[in-house]
Amino acid sequence: MREPRFWARDVDPKSREAAPLLRFLLSPAAAIYAGVTARRLTKTTPQHVDATVICVGNLTAGGVGKSPVVAALREHIESKYGLRVATLSRGYKGQLKGPLKVDPNTHSAKDVGDEPLMLSNSGEAWIGADRARAGEAMSQDGVQVILMDDGHQNPGLAKDLSFVVVDSVMGFGNGYVIPKGPLREPVLSGLARADAVILIGEGNPPAILYDSKVPVFKSSIVAKQTPAPGPYVAFAGIGRPEKFFDTLSALSVDLRDAVPFLDHYAFHAGDFRYLRQLAADHGARLITTEKDFARLPTDQRQDIETLPIGIQFEQFEALDKLISDVIKPGAHG
C-alpha cells in the first residue's frame, strides 16, 4: 500500500487530502493504535540474553534507511571489537518465521524477506518473528552482539542500546499516529526510549527532535562505487524510491527514466518486459537498489546492475562511545 499523501509534512493545508474533517475522522483510530502500542510496551516483560542487543529502529511506517545503518554498525563493531555480530530482522513478507540464520545460497526473499537476505550478503543475518526466541537462539549459538533491524516498538527482547533513525527530508510526516499519519507512536514517547537519533540526509529535521534532548548524530548515504558511464533506467520498490533516484542524479549518472514501485514490491514477468523495453527505447541499462535486487528472481538478474551504498557518520567517535559502553564484560572471550 502506498502511503496517503496527507501523511507528508509538506502537504498544502488547503488540500482536500489534508482537510481537518479527514484528520478528525481518523483521530479515534489513531488513538486506539497509539494506545495498543503503549500497552504492549508497558505490559510486556523484556527477555534478557547474554549477547549485547543494539536496536536500530524508527518511529514511522515505511523505510527511512535503517538497513544500511545496521550494516555499517555491524561492520564497525566486528572490525573494532573483534566480536561476532549478527543482524536480527522480523523477516517481513518472508514465509519462514525462524528463528534461523539466513543463508544467501539457499534462502530467497520469499523465504526470509528482502532486507535480511540483502544483509546476509555482507555478514551474518538472522530472522525471527518472535524477537525474544530469536535473540535467545542467537545468543546460545555464540552471537555476541545482536543488531536489531527495526523493533523499537517491540518490547520482547531487552535492549542495551536503542537508536532511532530519522529521514531528515520526511521527518515525522504530519506528526500524527497511524492511520491519521505515519507515526507508529507519538514522537516524544518513542524518543524517550531512545539513547540517540541517527539523522540521515541533508533536509531540515523537525524541531521536536532537538526538543527531546536526545543526542542527534548526522549521517548521509554514500555510494560505495559509481556506476559505469552510460545511460540508465532506474527502478526501485523501497520506502522512498525518489531517494535512490536522487542519489543516482547526485552521482551525475545519465538517468533517462526512473520507475517507482511500492515498498517490498513483488516483481513479475510483465514488469521485467516493461522495464527492459523502456531501457531498450533509451539505449540504456537497468539499475536498481541492493534491496530490490534481493527480491528479483535469479533468472531476471543477469542484465540488471545495482548501486551499493553505505552510511557516512558525523561525530562517529561520540556514537561509538555509546556502543563501547554497552559491550558486555566477557564479550571478547
HELIX and SHEET records of a PDB file:
HELIX    1   1 ARG A    5  TRP A    7  5                                   3    
HELIX    2   2 ARG A   16  ALA A   18  5                                   3    
HELIX    3   3 PRO A   20  LYS A   43  1                                  24    
HELIX    4   4 LYS A   66  TYR A   81  1                                  16    
HELIX    5   5 ALA A  109  VAL A  112  1                                   4    
HELIX    6   6 ASP A  114  SER A  120  1                                   7    
HELIX    7   7 ARG A  131  GLN A  140  1                                  10    
HELIX    8   8 VAL A  187  ALA A  192  1                                   6    
HELIX    9   9 ILE A  208  ASP A  211  1                                   4    
HELIX   10  10 PRO A  241  ALA A  250  1                                  10    
HELIX   11  11 ALA A  269  HIS A  282  1                                  14    
HELIX   12  12 GLU A  290  ARG A  295  1                                   6    
HELIX   13  13 THR A  298  GLN A  300  5                                   3    
HELIX   14  14 PHE A  316  VAL A  326  1                                  11    
SHEET    1   A 9 LEU A 100  LYS A 101  0                                        
SHEET    2   A 9 GLU A 124  ILE A 127 -1                                        
SHEET    3   A 9 VAL A  85  SER A  89  1                                        
SHEET    4   A 9 VAL A 145  ASP A 149  1                                        
SHEET    5   A 9 THR A  52  GLY A  57  1                                        
SHEET    6   A 9 LEU A 161  ASP A 167  1                                        
SHEET    7   A 9 ALA A 196  ILE A 200  1                                        
SHEET    8   A 9 VAL A 216  ALA A 223  1                                        
SHEET    9   A 9 ILE A 309  PHE A 313 -1                                        
SHEET    1   B 4 ASP A 254  PRO A 260  0                                        
SHEET    2   B 4 PRO A 231  ALA A 236  1                                        
SHEET    3   B 4 ARG A 285  THR A 288  1                                        
SHEET    4   B 4 ILE A 304  THR A 306  1                                        
END                                                                             
